[in-house]
């Protein structure tokens, strides 16, 4: 069994990603129970709202272009990739400048919705640009199948984030402001380090290539609704909870989401190894569709088995989370347990979604993907409002789980449509 795992690049790299990402997530995660003694649930709600703003700006600042890099990495040579990366960073910089121009006139609306002052809004725009540089650096390590570099860099960033949080929140007693200061400090520091690493590796240059800029935009623009859908599904809920319920309810929900992030950690780590391998397999299938039928069936079987394993994994994570919340947190945070079952259910369907969305990315069929996910996010906006009115704060978690399930089903259907494989051929083939 161990020999089989070691001989499989996907499984071997998945274990490395999971191990490194586990340490990376464990550091702030273990720190959180101590921080909750210095932050009230309402304070935690403000920090959550700050992250909501970071997420929405990140959509336009760099996230939509990021998905193109792993796909192009499988198709271009090394020298062309270097040129592609430089143009991608240029495009991200221009996008951030545009974000600043749009955000300035809207600062009062943002302040009223999220309870975040103008100065902190500006810091988000500054933070996102540096986060985009680090994201490019990390993507390259992932594409090169260098999980150790990826993991060590992640862990180092998390260690600095934790240490600065201790300094600002626990030592200097700066409250929720201290948590935000630590995020800004860490992101800027590692953004600068990433710039240096990219420069030393030859990925930074002044070669402006209109074809690459156009190709990246062709990928990114249609996927903006897709990326926005994730913000709508998480960010709007936070706004609803802040304005219709309370900052404390926002904090409870965020704690439950933090435990749900354990599931996300493992699933994303697996996807970090699965996606580059998948793209190579699909490129081989494209070259010889009729001669790779057995390999195609193996891939399909692997995907279906992964969904079953994901379900049992989520159930175990839920049971452990209930136990540990009672042990690790002050009683003032126990209301987060009401949100937890729905959060875990939503994480399960999100993990299933990850197994299929890569097919839309590979085929550059991002327009249909964006239409699907954006449509469901709009549904969630209305459903969340209705359920919060009907059920109270728990309605936000219920609507998120329901829409997560519907999104998975529709994206799986779309993936099967845009890339033909023997999706329902259950012929017994050894993996």
C-alpha positions in Angstrom: 0.0 0.0 0.0 2.8 2.5 0.9 4.7 1.5 -2.2 1.6 2.2 -4.3 1.1 5.6 -2.7 4.8 6.5 -3.2 4.6 5.5 -6.8 1.6 7.7 -7.5 2.7 11.4 -8.0 -0.9 12.6 -7.3 -1.2 10.7 -4.0 2.4 11.4 -3.0 2.1 15.1 -3.6 -1.3 15.2 -2.0 0.2 13.8 1.3 2.9 16.5 1.2 0.3 19.2 0.5 -2.0 17.9 3.3 0.9 17.6 5.8 2.3 21.1 5.1 -1.1 22.7 4.8 -2.1 20.9 8.0 0.7 22.6 9.9 0.0 25.9 8.1 -3.7 25.8 9.2 -3.0 24.3 12.6 -0.8 27.3 13.8 -3.5 30.0 13.6 -6.2 27.4 14.4 -4.6 26.5 17.7 -4.0 30.2 18.4 -7.7 31.0 17.9 -9.0 29.7 21.3 -6.5 32.0 23.0 -7.4 35.0 20.8 -11.1 34.5 21.6 -10.3 35.4 25.2 -9.2 38.8 24.0 -11.8 39.3 21.2 -15.5 39.3 21.8 -17.8 37.6 19.3 -18.6 41.1 18.0 -14.9 41.9 17.6 -14.5 38.6 15.7 -17.4 39.8 13.5 -15.5 43.0 12.5 -12.5 40.9 11.5 -14.7 38.7 9.5 -16.1 41.7 7.7 -12.6 42.9 6.9 -11.9 39.5 5.3 -15.1 39.8 3.3 -13.8 43.0 1.8 -10.4 41.4 1.1 -12.2 38.6 -0.7 -14.3 40.8 -3.0 -11.3 43.0 -4.0 -9.2 39.9 -4.5 -11.7 38.7 -7.1 -10.8 41.6 -9.3 -7.2 42.1 -8.2 -5.8 38.7 -9.0 -8.0 35.6 -8.4 -9.7 35.6 -11.8 -6.4 35.5 -13.7 -4.8 32.9 -11.4 -6.7 29.9 -12.9 -5.2 30.5 -16.3 -1.6 29.9 -15.1 -1.8 26.1 -14.3 -3.6 25.5 -17.6 -1.0 27.5 -19.6 1.9 25.9 -17.7 0.8 22.5 -19.1 0.8 23.9 -22.7 3.8 26.4 -22.9 7.6 26.0 -22.7 9.6 27.4 -19.8 10.7 30.6 -21.6 7.2 31.3 -22.7 5.9 30.7 -19.2 8.3 33.3 -17.8 6.9 35.9 -20.3 3.4 34.9 -19.4 4.0 35.4 -15.7 5.3 38.9 -16.2 2.3 39.9 -18.3 0.0 38.3 -15.7 1.5 40.4 -12.9 1.2 43.5 -15.1 -2.5 42.7 -15.7 -3.1 42.2 -11.9 -1.4 45.6 -11.2 -3.7 47.4 -13.6 -6.7 45.6 -12.1 -5.8 46.8 -8.6 -5.4 50.4 -9.8 -8.9 50.2 -11.3 -10.2 48.8 -8.0 -8.8 51.8 -6.2 -10.6 54.1 -8.7 -13.9 52.4 -8.1 -13.6 52.0 -4.3 -12.9 55.6 -3.5 -16.4 56.9 -4.3 -18.0 54.0 -2.6 -16.3 54.2 0.7 -19.3 55.4 2.7 -21.5 52.6 1.4 -18.9 50.1 2.3 -18.5 51.6 5.8 -22.2 51.4 6.4 -22.5 47.8 5.2 -19.4 46.3 6.9 -18.7 48.7 9.7 -15.1 49.3 8.4 -13.7 52.8 8.3 -12.2 54.4 5.2 -8.5 53.9 6.4 -9.0 50.2 6.7 -10.7 50.0 3.4 -7.6 51.6 1.8 -5.4 49.0 3.6 -7.4 46.2 1.8 -6.4 47.5 -1.6 -2.8 47.7 -0.5 -2.9 44.2 1.0 -4.5 42.6 -2.1 -1.8 43.7 -4.5 0.9 42.0 -2.3 -1.2 38.9 -1.8 -1.5 38.6 -5.6 2.3 38.5 -6.0 2.5 35.8 -3.4 -0.3 33.9 -5.1 1.7 33.9 -8.5 4.8 32.6 -6.7 2.8 29.8 -5.0 1.1 28.8 -8.2 4.4 28.4 -10.0 5.7 26.0 -7.3 2.4 24.1 -7.5 2.6 23.8 -11.3 6.2 22.7 -11.1 5.1 20.0 -8.6 7.4 21.3 -5.9 5.0 20.8 -2.9 7.8 21.2 -0.3 8.7 24.7 -1.4 5.0 25.5 -1.5 4.4 24.1 1.9 7.4 25.6 3.7 6.5 29.0 2.3 2.9 28.6 3.5 4.0 27.5 7.0 6.5 30.4 7.3 3.8 32.9 6.4 1.4 31.4 8.9 4.1 31.4 11.7 4.7 35.1 11.1 1.0 35.8 11.0 0.6 34.0 14.4 3.5 35.7 16.0 2.4 39.2 14.9 -1.1 38.4 16.1 0.2 37.5 19.5 2.1 40.7 19.6 -0.7 43.0 18.4 -3.7 41.3 20.1 -2.4 39.6 23.2 0.7 41.7 24.1 -0.4 45.2 22.9 -4.1 44.5 23.5 -5.2 46.2 20.3 -8.3 44.1 19.9 -9.7 43.5 16.4 -7.4 46.2 15.0 -4.4 44.2 16.1 -5.6 41.2 14.2 -6.0 43.3 11.1 -2.5 44.8 11.6 -1.0 41.4 11.7 -2.7 40.4 8.5 -1.4 43.5 6.7 2.1 43.1 8.1 2.4 39.4 7.1 0.9 39.9 3.6 3.2 42.8 2.7 6.3 41.0 4.1 5.7 37.8 2.1 4.6 39.8 -1.0 8.1 41.5 -1.0 9.8 38.2 -0.5 7.8 36.7 -3.4 8.8 39.6 -5.6 12.5 38.8 -4.8 12.0 35.1 -5.4 10.2 35.7 -8.8 13.0 38.1 -9.8 15.8 35.6 -8.9 14.0 32.8 -10.8 13.8 35.0 -13.9 10.0 35.4 -13.9 9.9 39.2 -13.8 10.6 41.2 -16.9 9.4 44.1 -19.0 8.3 42.0 -22.0 4.7 43.2 -22.7 3.0 40.6 -24.9 -0.4 41.7 -26.2 -1.3 38.1 -27.1 -0.7 36.9 -23.6 -2.6 39.8 -22.1 -5.5 39.2 -24.4 -5.5 35.4 -23.7 -5.4 36.0 -19.9 -8.3 38.4 -20.2 -10.2 35.9 -22.4 -9.9 33.5 -19.5 -10.4 35.9 -16.6 -13.3 38.2 -17.7 -15.9 35.4 -18.1 -14.8 33.9 -14.8 -15.4 37.1 -12.8 -19.1 36.1 -12.3 -17.9 32.7 -11.2 -15.4 34.2 -8.7 -18.0 36.7 -7.5 -20.4 33.8 -6.9 -18.2 32.6 -4.0 -18.1 36.1 -2.5 -21.9 36.4 -2.8 -22.3 33.0 -1.1 -20.1 34.0 1.8 -19.8 37.7 1.9 -23.4 38.7 1.5 -24.3 36.4 4.4 -21.9 38.3 6.6 -23.5 41.6 5.6 -27.0 40.1 6.3 -25.9 38.8 9.7 -24.3 42.1 10.7 -27.3 44.2 9.7 -30.2 41.9 10.3 -28.9 40.0 13.4 -25.8 41.1 15.1 -22.0 41.2 14.9 -22.0 38.5 17.6 -24.0 36.2 15.3 -21.6 37.0 12.5 -18.8 35.9 14.9 -20.5 32.6 15.8 -21.0 31.8 12.1 -17.4 32.6 11.4 -16.1 30.3 14.1 -18.2 27.4 12.6 -16.7 28.3 9.2 -13.2 28.1 10.7 -13.8 24.5 11.7 -15.3 23.9 8.3 -12.1 25.2 6.9 -10.4 22.0 8.2 -12.3 20.1 5.5 -11.4 22.7 2.9 -7.7 22.4 3.9 -7.6 18.7 3.0 -9.7 19.0 -0.1 -7.8 21.9 -1.5 -4.5 20.2 -0.7 -5.6 17.2 -2.6 -6.8 19.5 -5.5 -3.4 21.2 -5.5 -1.8 17.9 -6.5 -4.8 16.6 -8.5 -5.2 19.5 -10.9 -1.7 19.6 -12.5 -1.8 15.8 -13.0 -5.3 16.0 -14.4 -4.3 18.7 -17.0 -1.5 16.5 -18.2 -3.8 13.5 -18.4 -6.3 15.5 -20.4 -3.6 16.7 -22.8 -2.6 13.1 -23.4 -6.2 12.1 -24.0 -6.6 14.9 -26.5 -3.7 13.5 -28.5 -5.1 10.0 -28.7 -8.7 9.8 -27.6 -9.4 6.3 -28.9 -6.2 4.8 -27.6 -6.6 6.0 -24.0 -10.0 4.6 -23.1 -8.8 2.5 -20.2 -7.0 5.5 -18.7 -10.1 7.6 -19.1 -12.2 5.0 -17.2 -9.5 4.9 -14.5 -9.8 8.6 -14.1 -13.6 8.6 -13.9 -13.5 5.8 -11.3 -10.9 7.7 -9.3 -13.2 10.8 -9.2 -16.3 8.9 -8.1 -14.4 7.0 -5.4 -12.9 10.4 -4.2 -16.5 11.7 -3.7 -17.4 8.8 -1.4 -14.2 9.1 0.6 -14.9 12.9 1.0 -18.3 12.2 2.5 -17.0 9.9 5.3 -14.1 12.3 5.9 -16.5 15.2 6.5 -18.7 13.2 8.9 -15.6 12.4 11.0 -14.5 16.1 10.9 -17.9 17.2 12.1 -17.9 14.8 15.1 -14.4 15.9 16.1 -15.2 19.5 15.7 -18.2 19.3 18.1 -16.0 17.7 20.8 -13.1 20.1 20.4 -15.2 23.3 20.4 -16.6 22.2 23.8 -13.0 21.6 25.1 -11.1 24.6 23.5 -13.5 27.5 23.5 -15.1 29.7 26.2 -18.8 29.1 26.6 -19.6 32.4 25.0 -18.7 30.8 21.6 -20.9 27.7 22.0 -23.6 29.1 19.9 -21.4 28.4 16.9 -22.4 24.7 17.2 -25.8 25.5 15.8 -24.2 26.5 12.5 -21.7 23.7 12.3 -23.8 20.8 10.7 -24.8 23.0 7.8 -21.3 24.4 7.4 -19.9 20.9 7.1 -22.5 19.9 4.6 -21.7 22.9 2.5 -18.0 22.0 2.7 -18.7 18.5 1.5 -20.4 19.7 -1.7 -17.7 22.3 -2.2 -15.1 19.5 -2.1 -17.1 17.5 -4.7 -17.3 20.6 -6.9 -13.5 20.9 -6.9 -13.2 17.5 -8.6 -15.2 18.8 -11.6 -14.4 22.5 -12.0 -11.0 21.7 -13.4 -12.5 20.4 -16.6 -14.1 23.8 -17.4 -10.8 25.5 -16.7 -8.9 23.1 -18.9 -11.2 23.7 -21.9 -11.3 27.5 -21.2 -15.1 27.1 -21.1 -15.2 29.6 -18.3 -18.2 31.6 -19.6 -20.7 28.9 -19.0 -19.1 28.1 -15.6 -19.4 31.7 -14.6 -23.0 31.9 -15.7 -23.9 28.8 -13.6 -22.1 29.7 -10.4 -23.2 33.3 -10.5 -26.8 32.4 -11.1 -26.8 30.1 -8.0 -25.1 32.8 -5.9 -27.9 35.2 -6.8 -30.4 32.5 -5.7 -28.5 32.3 -2.4 -28.7 36.1 -1.9 -32.5 35.9 -2.0 -32.7 32.5 -0.2 -30.5 33.7 2.7 -32.6 36.8 3.2 -35.8 34.8 3.3 -34.4 32.1 5.6 -32.8 34.6 8.0 -36.2 36.3 8.3 -37.9 33.0 8.8 -35.3 31.0 10.9 -33.0 33.7 12.3 -29.2 33.6 11.9 -29.1 29.9 11.2 -30.9 30.6 7.9 -27.6 31.9 6.4 -25.9 28.5 7.0 -28.9 26.5 5.7 -29.0 28.5 2.5 -25.3 28.2 2.0 -25.4 24.4 2.2 -28.4 24.1 -0.1 -26.9 26.3 -2.8 -23.5 24.5 -2.4 -25.3 21.3 -3.3 -27.1 22.8 -6.3 -23.8 24.4 -7.5 -22.0 21.0 -7.4 -24.7 19.2 -9.3 -24.8 21.9 -12.1 -21.0 22.2 -12.4 -20.6 18.4 -12.5 -23.2 18.3 -15.3 -21.4 21.2 -17.1 -18.0 19.4 -16.8 -19.4 16.3 -18.3 -20.8 18.3 -21.2 -17.6 20.3 -22.0 -15.2 17.3 -21.7 -16.4 13.9 -22.9 -15.3 11.0 -20.8 -17.0 7.7 -20.0 -18.5 9.3 -16.9 -21.0 6.6 -16.1 -18.9 3.6 -17.3 -18.6 1.6 -14.1 -16.6 -1.2 -15.7 -14.1 -2.6 -13.1 -10.7 -1.2 -14.0 -7.8 -1.2 -11.7 -6.9 2.3 -10.6 
